[in-house]
Amino acid sequence: MGYRTIGQPMRYQIFLLALSIIFAPLTFAQNRVNLPTSFQKPILDELKPFYAPSEGQSEDLLKGDVISVGKVTSPSDKEQQMMLFTTGIHPRNCTRAMRKLSLYENYSQYIDFIKKSSYDNEKKQISFLMDHALLPFPMLLSFKIPRITGEGHYPFSFEHGFLKSLKGTVAVKEVGKFCLLTLKADWRGPETRIPNLAFEAFIQTVGKVGLEHLIRVSLF
């Protein structure tokens, strides 16, 4: 009896199932913020340079949900393009939130699928090794970003490894007694081994669950 190959739709379904298994342990009942609608305009004004959330997404954000949008396309043969936008409101002020979130070298202790994490203060460079038995392959992320300790817009760029040449910005903004955390990233490069829809699901899930988990571990 011969072996049947797994078709593209089946591989995609298996990949999505893998994502749910990988990230299920990271879900949690997050300490919720519940901001009045008067905060909607200043928040949307802050997000405007990065992305325009829908009305429903804006309402969810005010209730304390992390919003994550990922888009992946193929602008030409053998090439992929991606956009990731992730934002959430931390229940603490920015100074308190960043006390722990600025310790990039400790991220392997915060998030299970980050196996190694380091930060070079002189070069302002982070290195993450992301790996899991159900991921398609180990992913080395190496990028430059300042150590963020307070409000501001902080550009970053990937210089090596998976998604080389990606550029993005992390924004940190006080909202009342809370802290609005936002990440926007864009990349265009050689085709990866991940189909567009699976790639999209992956970055969107990593963005949402990653920020939710970082908010959780930095509450105290």
Beta strands, then each sheet from edge to edge (+ up, - down):
strand 1: 67-73
strand 2: 79-90
strand 3: 114-120
strand 4: 125-130
strand 5: 139-144
strand 6: 152-161
strand 7: 167-175
strand 8: 178-190
sheet 1: 1+ 2- 8+ 7- 6+ 5- 4+ 3-
end
